[in-house]
Amino acid sequence: MDVDKSDNTDASADMGSPFMEFKTSIPENGLVLAWLTRDNTKPIRPQTGSALHTRFGSFQHNSMISSKYGTQLASSSSTQAGFIHLLHPTPELWSMSLPHRTQIVYTPDASYIVQRLRIRPGSRVIEAGTGSASFTHALARTVAKNGRIWTFEFHEPRYGIAKKEIEEHGLDSVVKCSHGDVCKDGFISACDENLDASAVFLDLPSPWIAIPHLKTVISKKKIVRICCFSPCMEQVQRTIEALQKEGWLDIEMVEVSCKRWEARKEMIRKPEDAIERLRDIKRRRNEGLRKRNERIISQEQNEETASEPQENGAATPAEKFILDKPFLPSEYNPWGRGKRVHEGEDGYEWKDVSKVEAELKSHTSYLTFAYLPPLVPGKEEMLVPSR
Ligand SMILES: C[S@@+](CC[C@H](N)C(=O)[O-])C[C@H]1O[C@@H](n2cnc3c(N)ncnc32)[C@H](O)[C@@H]1O
């Protein structure tokens, strides 16, 4: 991990925003993203005397406080020998661990959008809706301390949670959360500032209704770039019509398709293995049939006769039926049920393969980009009729 060497390693030092500055060591109550598995990262704030309980074991917060970010921590449970990694927050990791309130923008889209909108330190950005504030974190890290993000959300509880989260993450001096319907009322910021934004990101069901409201809040002196994030083509079409009507230029739609390739080992199987596999299927089918017969027979038996123990200790009719059935021995089959072969395990033949990851963590949407040039004094009407 990239660590700022000038960082204050004192755990009790002022925390700032962990999304903007790297710290070397984990402060008490500081945000840590505990990496359990590839699909399970848990945000925690270590407190003296507390513990994180997982299926990999328990992890004492005391052992986390003052240890270095990136530490691999072993479980303190005597029965579970698991471990976790204690990671420093980043917008990318946050998008994998945040409590989802909505669909979110994932890193492949977020990074592309930030680049296409030319967002950089000091940029002034409008975002609607806030949703789970996944993209808001990516924006905040990019615009940094001198930038501004005005984010709008009309769902009150969602707005409240996002605002609290932004405050807890020390981002509230950069991110201004407002509660409101941008389609109905436009972009009225709660902080009463002149927005003068040069980038706009709309992740709303009907961005075409919000677009006409933008002209009063975007910069007139700078080029302004917009991205609308829509899952359906019909939404894209309506957005494009609104953008054209409002004088936006260079309208273009993009779909980001990001696939991670992984190097894996695949077991080499022989024809004999396939035969053995078929035998295994047959054996399990026979076993299933046998169990079904047992159930039918025991239902048919007179309950008393079936359950009454025989005086001489002999089997009941139901037991006899089971015992009389031919027993099919299970053949050794490394791919059969119950036998788990770990990838690359000794004793088997393996070949190196590359595969696309099975589940793609990205919300596939269409990204519609456009820009509005700055107004030229005296030529406003000619350049962009609607501004
Ligand atoms: C898909 S979510 C946004 C997710 C967000 N980009 C993220 O990465 O977490 C869309 C959000 O827009 C909000 N929304 C929809 N229409 C709105 C409107 N007219 N004004 C403000 N917010 C709106 C919804 O309540 C929802 O929370």
The ligand as a Tripos MOL2 file, in Angstrom:
@<TRIPOS>MOLECULE
LIG
   27    29     1     0     0
SMALL
NO_CHARGES

@<TRIPOS>ATOM
      1 C1        -29.1510    4.7010   -8.3760 C.3       1 LIG1
      2 S1        -29.2400    5.7890   -7.0440 S.3       1 LIG1
      3 C2        -27.7280    6.6780   -7.1270 C.3       1 LIG1
      4 C3        -26.5500    5.8590   -6.6770 C.3       1 LIG1
      5 C4        -25.2810    6.6380   -6.5240 C.3       1 LIG1
      6 N1        -24.8250    7.1420   -7.8070 N.3       1 LIG1
      7 C5        -24.2190    5.7740   -5.8720 C.2       1 LIG1
      8 O1        -23.1770    5.5130   -6.5130 O.co2     1 LIG1
      9 O2        -24.3830    5.3680   -4.7190 O.co2     1 LIG1
     10 C6        -30.4040    7.0010   -7.5970 C.3       1 LIG1
     11 C7        -30.8280    7.9130   -6.4860 C.3       1 LIG1
     12 O3        -31.4790    9.0460   -7.0610 O.3       1 LIG1
     13 C8        -32.4950    9.4630   -6.1930 C.3       1 LIG1
     14 N2        -33.4200   10.2720   -6.9940 N.ar      1 LIG1
     15 C9        -34.2700    9.8510   -7.9520 C.ar      1 LIG1
     16 N3        -34.9320   10.8990   -8.4820 N.ar      1 LIG1
     17 C10       -34.4780   12.0060   -7.8580 C.ar      1 LIG1
     18 C11       -34.7990   13.3950   -7.9740 C.ar      1 LIG1
     19 N4        -35.7050   13.8160   -8.8390 N.pl3     1 LIG1
     20 N5        -34.1310   14.2770   -7.1770 N.ar      1 LIG1
     21 C12       -33.1980   13.8300   -6.3050 C.ar      1 LIG1
     22 N6        -32.8680   12.5140   -6.1440 N.ar      1 LIG1
     23 C13       -33.5080   11.6280   -6.9050 C.ar      1 LIG1
     24 C14       -33.0820    8.1520   -5.6920 C.3       1 LIG1
     25 O4        -33.7830    8.3350   -4.4840 O.3       1 LIG1
     26 C15       -31.8290    7.2900   -5.5390 C.3       1 LIG1
     27 O5        -31.3410    7.3400   -4.2280 O.3       1 LIG1
@<TRIPOS>BOND
     1     1     2 1
     2     2     3 1
     3     2    10 1
     4     3     4 1
     5     4     5 1
     6     5     6 1
     7     5     7 1
     8     7     8 2
     9     7     9 1
    10    10    11 1
    11    11    12 1
    12    11    26 1
    13    12    13 1
    14    13    14 1
    15    13    24 1
    16    14    15 ar
    17    14    23 ar
    18    15    16 ar
    19    16    17 ar
    20    17    18 ar
    21    17    23 ar
    22    18    19 1
    23    18    20 ar
    24    20    21 ar
    25    21    22 ar
    26    22    23 ar
    27    24    25 1
    28    24    26 1
    29    26    27 1
@<TRIPOS>SUBSTRUCTURE
     1 LIG1         1 GROUP 0 **** ****
